[in-house]
Amino acid sequence: MNRKLLISGLEELKIDFDDLALDRFETYLDEIMLFNPSLKLTGYKSEEDNIIRNFLDSAALWKIFDETDGEIIDVGSGAGFPGLVLAILFPQRKITLLDRMTRRTAFLFSASKRLLLDNVNILNCDIKEVKRRFDIITSRAFHPTADVIDDLVRMLDEGGSMVFYKGKRDAVEKEMKDVENMGLVFDIKSIKVPFLNEERNALIIRRND
């Protein structure tokens, strides 16, 4: 793994990390590169693309999560972005990874064991089947917010928030117009992902109650 690239990115994001975190990122990347051809975990095939577009992109919102408390659930976790990255960066914080595809959750289970992460819980089910509530809901899956907002609000604990990884700001604003009558308050924060020359934003949603 190109540790220099990862370290430079984490330092640019002003994230504190240690050798254990770096070792875990390297093992995680090895798992992705090994299983991606058969499991189709991510569209990025090179190590550098995975470091930038998956690891650093997932880590870019770390400060928002650092300012919150409680358990995080990553909805539509896929290969573990951002959930497994957050689990590495916040090893004392409980992270739940939700995905309805068995092959993906099997990978998440195997990878979390290889990474020796004891703060990870994995759910293999549809979002509509989740019965409990969470403090923080996040997702990097790029589906329109309106398509899943009802289920997400149902899963959100009182005083909690939703933190979504998004692209262009005008597209995010358009998405929120579709849910403006649901009594939600939202904020859009511009995010700079190291070595990525693309517009990225964080969408933060809270219930107005």
N, C-alpha and C positions, 0 to 999 in steps of 0.2 A: 504494500500500500504506500501511496505517496504521502507519508506523514507530514512532510513539509507543507504540502498544500492544505491538509486538514488543520494543522497547527496554526498556519497563517490565517485561515478563515476563522477559527475559534478565537484567536487573539484579536482579530478585527472586530468581532462581535462582543469583545470584552467579557468572554466567558472564562470562569475559573475551571480548570481541568487538571487532572493528574495522569500519571502513567497508566493507572488502571483504566481510566476512561479511554485513553488512546488504544490500549490493548483490546478493549471491548469493541471499539469502532473497527479495528483491524479484523477481528474475528467476525464481526457482523458483515463487513464487506466481503470477506472470504466466503461466507455462507451465501450471500447474494450472488456472487460470481459463480459459485458452484451450482446452485439450484435454479438460477434464472433461465437458462436455456430450456429446461424441462417444465418449470412451473409458470413461466411468463410473469415473473414478479414485478418487473419494471421494464420500461421501454428503453432505458439507458444501458448500454452494453459495456462501456469503458469504465474503468475504476475512477478516472477523473470526473466523468459526468456524474457518477453516483455520489462521489464526495461532494461535488458542488450542488447538483440539482436535487439530491435527496438528503444527504447528511446536513450540509450547511443551510439549505433551504428550510429544513425542519428545525434546525437550531436557531434560525434567525429571529424567532419569536420568543426566545428563552426569557427575556426580561419581563414580558407580559405575564408569563407563567410564574416567574420568580416573585411577582408582586401579588400572587393569589395563594390561597390555602386550600387544602382538601384534595380529594381524589379526582384524578383526571380520567376521562374516557375518550379514547380515540375512535371515532365512528368511521367505519369503512377503512380500517387500518391497512389492509393490503399487505405489503411487505414490511409494515411496521413504521411507516412514515405518516405523522411525526412521532407516534407513540413510543417505539423502541428507542429512538434518539432521545426523547425526553426522559425515558427511564434510565438511560446512561447518564444524562446530565443531572438528573434529580434522583439519585439512588435511594434516598430516604423517603421518597414520596410514592404513594401507591398509584399505579397506572393500569387501567383496564384497556385492552385492545379488543375491539369488536369487528368481526367480519363474518359475513354469511357464507363465504366459500370455504369449504372444508380444506382444500389443498393449501389455501393461504393460512388458515389458523394452524394447520399442522406445521407449516414452516415457522410461524411465530412461536409456537410452543417449543420446537426444536431449537430455534435461534436463542430464545430467552434462556433455555437451559445451558446452551453452549456459552452464553455470556455471563452465566452465574448471577442472573438478576433474580432476586427474591421479592422484588416489589412489583412484579408483573402478573396480572390476571388476564386470562384470555376467554372471550365469549364467542362461540360459533353459533350464531343465530341471526335472524333478521332484526332490524331495529325495532319493529313493532312487537317483538317478543320480549323485549327488555322490560322488566317489571320494577326495577329499583331506580332511585334518583342519584344524580352525581353533582358534585360541586362545580366542576369545570367540564364542559363538553368541547372537544376540538375535532377538526377534520381537515384533511388536505385533499379529500376527494372533491373533484370540481363539478359537482352537480348543482343546479340552481337551489338556492336556499329555500325558496317557497315549496319545493317538492318534498322537503323533509322537516320543515319547521314545526309542524304540529307534533310530530313524534319527539322532536328534540326538546320542545318546551315541556312536554309531559315528563321527560327524563331529567329536567333541570331542577336541582334543589333550590329551596328558597334562599335568595341572596347570591345564587351562583351566576355564572356567565358562560357564554359560548364564544369560543375563539377560533375563527376560521382563517385558513390560509387562502388568499385570493390573488388574482392577477390585476388587471387594469381597474382603476378607481371608477371610471364611468360605468363599467359593467357591474361593479359591486353596487353602486348607487341605483342602477336600474333594477337589480335583484331586490333591493330593499323596498322599492316602491310596490312590489307585489305583496309585501307583508306589513305595510305601514299601518293597517287597521287592526293589528293584533295586540296593541298595547305594549310594544317592545321599544326599547331605546337602544340606539346603536352608535358606534364610533368607528371610523376608518382611519387606520394609522399606516403611513407609508413605511415600508420595510426595505432595507438594502441588504441583499444577499451577496456576500463576498464572491467576486469573480463571475457574477451573473449580471449581464447587461440587459435585464428585463424588468418591467415594472411589477412590483410585488406589494401587496397590501395585506394588513391584518384587519379582519372584520370582527368587532367585538359587540356582542348582543347581550342585553340584560332584560329581564322582565320588569315592567314598570309597575311594581306592586310592593 
